[in-house]
Amino acid sequence: MNINSLTFLFFFLPAALIIYNLSPKKAKSAVLAVVSALFLALSRPGEFLLFAADIVLLFILSEVMLKSEENARRKKAVFIFSIFINAAVIFYFSLKNQLSGGFAPFAAMVISFTAIGYFVDLYKGEAKPIRSFADFTVFLAFFGKLSRGPLIRAGHVEANPINESFFLSETGNGLYLFIRGLAKYVVLASPLAAIHEQLVLANYSEISIVGAWLDMIVFSMMIFFDLSGFCDMARGLGKCFGMELPQNFYFPFQSPTVSDFLDRFNMTVTGFFRHYIYDVLRNDKNSRPQFIVNTILICMLCGIWFGIEMNFIFWGLYIAAFIIIEELFLKKILLDIPRLFARAYTFAVTMFSMTIFSAEDTAFIIPSFKAMFGINAPMITSQVSYIVSQNMLLLGVGAFFLISAFSMLIRYLSKKSPVAYSVFAVLESAVLLVLIAAELL
């Protein structure tokens, strides 16, 4: 069972909400921890015991660290061991998924990186300790954020992350955000993934200019709707259960610089690496060589978040190269030129990056780039022409929602006429539920 399934939507989620809201205030954290554990058991049955043992061990280590305040050597030893345990979990699941050809181990990434941040902040005295095992479990493994994040920094939440009071309006807002996120994935990302697979097969037989460009654009739309959709679902579920999770994507393909793109794309992950690695490595001199090394390291880690594979590492290096070029040579130019041109430049650079990101076979990257520039490639093939003709509506809808026009209109409506916005939200949710059910049946 996943959060993008009908079983979750019509059975698991309603039952969880009813049980959670009927439970006493003091028991809500424990109930949510049990719900999260049950979700993990149903969605990852073969790995549940390992995840459970990992969370129990991490809680024990955090308690030992807290009781070692007056013993600096033991505190440091526990801290180092906790980082080792989390790194080992990340490496194990990444290697396992790579060997099996599965998806990136996001659940392991979310739990382990959240734990690493907590132990670092706890060691430095910058986070309030979480002494309740139920609160600790929810903090690390709230079921809504296991699929794609977002990451929560320990220093940015209270010891008890749950608002134990029930607010119908917040639950309604949460369900609305969840349904919109689910629609992003089911109605847009999944069909776009099917088009991407068709284009990959067509380009393998004979790559064309239109085929290479279209595959890059389709994949960019797919990855945005996939990742942002799951994070919207997480934020919506968080609201339903009294948690405020951070935004993780903010229209990255409209950024005026590549550096800004990285800050808008997977924001909590980028912020995590900046805070715990970049800021630690940076010194007062802030020299250019140090900036270059730190930027390369951060961008590579942002790529590795999606899996320990060469295309993700190359993607990180590509993004790092443009951030460095901007900082050293283009910053003033990009600030002075009209914002539309700056966005066009960043859109082109980041779109090209998706060719690297999507390449399961890295040997296909160079031929794709050559085809985009018309080198030894036909304009279009019959296969690509057929794919375009069959999917014009979906491609148009995807391109429209890739930009911020619709979201800006919704925000404007919510401010100017809350009643009209509420009516629209109900109608939109009903339509989206029908479309989601039709796609998932």
N, C-alpha and C positions, 0 to 999 in steps of 0.2 A: 504494500500500500504506500502511495506517495501523496503529497498534498495536491497534486494535479490529477487526482483520480475521482471518479464519481463516488466510490466507497468512502473516501475521506470527506467529500463535499456534503453528501446527504446522510451519512451515518456517523462517522467518527467525530466530525466537528460539532454537529448539533448535540451529540451525547456529551462531549467534553464541555461545551458551554453550559449545558443544563447542570451537570454535576458540579462544575466549578462555581457557578453562581448560587447554587443551593447549599453549598458547603459553608460552614462557619468561617468567619474572617481569619481566625488563627490557623485554620486548616487549609486555606487556599493555596499557600505555597507548596505544601505537601501534596495536595491534589494535583497541582500543575506539574510537579516533579514526577508523579506517578503517570500522568497523562503523557508526558514527554518520554518516559521510559517505555510505556506501552507502544507509542508511535514508533520508537526506535526498534523495538522488538518485532513489530509487524512489517516495518519497511526494510530492515537489515537483519533478518533473523539469524543468518549465519555468523554475524559479527557482533550481535548484541552483548554476549557475555564478555567479550573483549572490551567493548566500550564501557560496560558497567564496571568491570574490574578497574579500568583506567580511571574512571571518575572517582571511585572509592579510594583508590591509591592516592590520587591527587588531593583529595580532601584530607586524608591522613597526613600527607606531606605538608599541607598548608597549616594544619593544626600543630605539627611538630615544629615548623618554622616559627609560628607565633609564640610557642612556649620556649623558644631558644633565643629570645631577645637579649639575654644577658650572657649568652655563649656565642660569640661571634664566629668561631670556627665551625661549630655545629650548624649554625644558621646558614653559613655560606655553603657548607657541604650539602645540606638539604636543598638549597636553592639550585646548585649546580646539578644535583641528581634530578630535580624536577624538570629542568630544562632538557636534560638528556632523555628522560622518559617521553616527553612530548615530541622531541625531535625524532626519536625512534618510532613512535606511532605514526608520525607524518611520513617517514621514509618507508615504513612497512606497507602502509595502505597505498602510497604512490607506486611503489614497486609492484605490489599485487595487482593494482589496476592496470599498470602498463603491460605486465606480462599477460593478463587476461584480455586486454583490449577493451576494458570497460571505461566508464566515465571517470572523470577526476574525482578523487575521494573527498568531496566537499564536507561531509559530516566530520571526518577525521581532521580536516584542515580547520574547520570552525571551532571544534572543541579544543584542539591542541594549541592553536594560536591564541585563542581567548585565554586559555590556561597560562600560556607563556607570559602574556601581558599582565595577567593577575599576579603571578609570582614575581615578576620584575618590579611591579608597583608595590607589592607587599614587602619585598626585600628593601626597597628604597624608602619605604614609609609613605608612599604617595597614594595608597588605596586603603579604604576602610576594610578591615577583615570581614569575611563572610563566615560566620561561625555556625550557621544552620546548614546541615547537609542538604535539606530540601532547597534552600535558597541557592546554595552552591551548584546543585544539579541544574536548576533552572537557568542560572547565570551561564553555565557552560553549554548546556544542551537543550535549551528551549526548543521544542519540536518545530516551531515555525521557521527558525533560521538555519536548520541543519542542511537544507538542500543547496543553498548558494550563499548563505550569510544573511545579513551583514555581520561584520565583526563588532564586538562591543569591547571598548577599552575599560579596564577595571577602574581606572582613576576617574571615569566619567559617570559612574553610577553609584547609587547608595548601596549600603550593605544589603538592604532588602529591596530588590529591583521591582517588586510588584506593588501596584496600587490596589489595596484590598477592598476598596469601595467599588460598588457596581454603578456604572453610569450607562443608561440605555443609549444615549447619544453617541458615546464613545464606541460602544459595541456596534451600533449602526454604521458609524464612520469606518470602523475597522472592517466590517463585512463588505462594505462598498469598495474599499481599497483592495481587499483580498480578491473580490470578484474581478475587478479591473486587472489585477496582476495575473490572475488565472487566465483571463481572456487573452492577455498579451501572449502568454505561452501557448495556450491551446489553439486559439483562432489565428494567431499570426506566426509565432516562432515554429511550431510543429509543421504547418504547411510549407513555410519557407525552407525548413530543413529538408523536406522532400524535394523541393525545387533545386536546392543546392546539390543534393545527391545526384539528381538527373544531369545537372550541369557538369559535375565532376566526371561522370561517365562519358558525357558528350565530349568534353575537353580532352579526356584521355585518348579517345579515338582520333580526334582531330581538333586541335585548339584553334579558335578563331579570335579575332579582335573583340567582337561583341560578346562571345562566350566568356572570355577572360574577364572583361569589364563587368558583365552581368553577374558572374559568379561572385566577384568581389563585393558588389553592392548587395546581392541577396544574402551573402554570409554576414555582412555587417549588420543588416537589418535583423537577421535571425539571432545573432549573438546578443544584440541589444535587447530584443524583446524577450529572449530566454532569460538572461541574467537579471534585467530590470524587472521582468515579470515575477520571478521567484522572490526577489527582494521586496517588491510591493506586497506579495502574499505574506511574507514574513512580517512586514510592518503592520499590515492589516490584522494579522493574527495577534500580534503584540498588543495592539489597541484593544482587541476583544478580551484579552486577559490582563489588562491593566499595565502593560509595559510599553514604553515609548522607545522604539528602535530607530536608529539613525537612517537617514536616506543614503542610498548607495550609488545611485546613478542620477545624473542631472544633464540630460541631453549632451553627451560628450562630443557628438559629431558637429555641434555648433560652437565649439570652442574657438577662441581667437588665436591660441597658440597650442603647440603640442604639449607643453608643460601643463597648461590649463586642461587639456584633454585628459592627461593622466590623473589630475586632481578630480575630474568629474566622472571618470570611468573606474568603477569599483572603488569608490571613494574611501570606504572604511578600511579596505585592505591597503591602499596607498598610504592613507594616514597612519595606519599601524606601523608600516615599515619606516615611514619618515620619522615617527616619534621614537621608536625603539631602536632604530639602527642609524638613520641619517643624522638625527640630532645628537646621538651619542658619539658618533665618529667626528662630527664637526668640531673644530676648535676655534679659538678667537681669531686666528689669522685668516681663516676661511679662504685659503689659496685656491687658485684655479685647478692645479693638479688634484687637490683633495676634492673639489667640487665634481670634477670629471669622474674620479674613482667612485665617489659616493653615489652619483647619479647612475652610473652603470650598474652598481650593486643593487640599488633600489629597484630599477627597472627590470633587472633580471629576476629578482625575487617576485615582483608583480607578475611576471610571466610564469614563473614556476608555481605560483599559486594555482594555476589551472592544470598543472601536471608537470612531472619531471621529464619533459620531452624536448627534443632539439628545436622544434618549430616555435615553442613557447619561449625558449631561451633566445632564439634569433629575433623573435618579436620584441622582447625586452631590450635587446641590444639596438634594434632599429629605432625604437622610441627614444632610447637614451641618446643616440647619435643626434637626433633632431633637437632634443632638449638642450644638449651641449652647444650645438650650432646656434640655436636661438640665443642662449645666454651670452655667448662670446661674440656673435656677429649680427644677429637679426633683431635683438630686443628693441632697439630704438626705431627701426624701420616698421616693425609690426605695431608699435604704439602710435606711430605717426600716420600710417596709411588708414584709409576708411575701414571701419570694422568689418564690412561686408567682404572686402578683399582678404583681410586677415583670416576670416572664417573660411573663405574659399581655399586658401592655402592649407590651413589645418585640416579641412575636410579631405582634400586630396591626399595629404601625407598620411592621415590616419586610415583612410580607405585603403591605400596601398598596403598599410601594415596588416590589414586583415587577410591579404593574400598569403602572408607569411604565417599568420595565426592559424589559418584554416588548413595549411598544408600538412596532411598526414604523412605524405612522402616529400621530404625536403628537396629532393631532386627535381620536383615539379615547380619550385618557386621561380627559378630563372626563366624557364620556358613561358611561364605565365606573365612575368614582367615583359619579356620580349614581345609576346603577343599583344599586350596592351598598347605597346608603342608601334604596332604594325610591322614588326620584324619577322619576315618569313611566315606570315599567317594570313589566311583569307579573312574577308570582312565578317562573314557569318556563314554557318553551316546549316543544312536543312534541319538537323536535330535541334540546334539552338533556336532556330526560327519557329519550330513547332512548340518548343517549351514556352517561348515568349507569348505566342498566340493563345496558348491554353491558360495562361496565368496573368493576363494583363490587369484584371481587377485586383487580384491579391497584391501584385507588385505596386500598383498605384496606391492602395490603402496603406501598405507598409511604408512607402515613401512619405505619405502624408503624416503618419503618426511618428515617424522618426524625428520630425522637427517639433518644436514646442508650441505651434500655433493652437492646437486643440487644448492643451493644458492651460495656456494663457487665457483662452476663452472661458474655460471652466472656472479658473480662479477669479476672473472678472465677474462672471455670473454669480459666484458665491458671495462676493463682496457687495455687489449692487442689489441683488435680489435673493436673499437667503431662501425665501419660500419657493421661488422658481427653481433655484438650484436643488432644493430638496425633492421637488417633483421630478426634475430631470434625472437626479441620481436614482430614484426609485425605478423610473422607466428604463433608464440605461441598464441598471442591474438586472431587470427582468429580461430585457432583450439579450444581454450578454449570457445570462444563465441558459436561455434557450439555445444560443449558438454553442456554448460550451458543452451542453448535454448532447447536442446533435453531433458534435465532433468526437466526443468520447464514447458514445454508444457503439 
